[in-house]
Amino acid sequence: MQQANNLGALAGVDHGFCLIDDPSRPDEVFICKQVHSAAVIEWQAGQVANTIEADGVHTGQHQPIAVITADCLPILFAAKNGERVAAVHGGWKGLQRGIVATTVQHFADAGIGVDQLLVAIGPSIKPCCYEVSEGFIAEFQADQGHLWQHDRAPWSIEQPRPLLAPHITPPQARHTDSAWFDLSRYGLMLLQAAGVRREQIEVSEVCTYCTSPLFASYRRRTHHPQETKTLIYSWIARKP
């Protein structure tokens, strides 16, 4: 199991990024039925896990909550005072549709200002391994380009080197005129656009595709279909 330093320093919060069958994760963790939406719900007693369509969940109770991923961003939020936490599944569709701003607003509605948040982005696919089409970039630029009007766009034409020494060879380009998308950087941009300062955010350098075969990567499994399907479980809970 991995942990983020910033959330790990909070006395009232526990969390982890782990394999779905990791014995260290809490029992009875609540997850939504993830559908790549911008919907964020508040956990309520009696809700049945994996039945409510949403891609984020927050709570002020002591119920452990989580998201599952296999390349997308797992984003964990916590109030610095430990009074409220949230777990968000950040695929590009949900991010584009506004799930980050929606989550920040739920904290605000609970009386927790954006300056009182700490955020951790867990293991996800990095630009070294995330090839996207020319059409994807054109549509993304048209819809989201305002976010990087005065900054570098979250993609590059040249394939970047992995942030960590790879244990699996990153994929070669499979299409002409493609680009390499930085999903973590895009998530950072959305968090900062919502008012979260960079120093409040920790981003894992782990690439789910190339860092280790232990990490779940949907894209790697499409390239190597003999791999066993698995998932990353990113959970957070208020300590009793």
Secondary structure, 3 states (H helix, E strand, C coil): CECCHHHHCCCCEEEEEEECCCCCCCCCCECCECCCCCCEEECCCCCCCCCCECCEEEECCCCCEEEEECCCEEEEEEECCCCCEEEEEECHHHHHHCHHHHHHHHHHHCCCCHHHEEEEECCECCCCCCEECHHHHHHHHHHHHHHHCCCCCCEECCCCCCCCCCCCCCCCCCCCCCEEECHHHHHHHHHHHCCCCHHHEEECCCECCCCCCCCCCHHHHHHCCCCCCCCEEEEEEECC
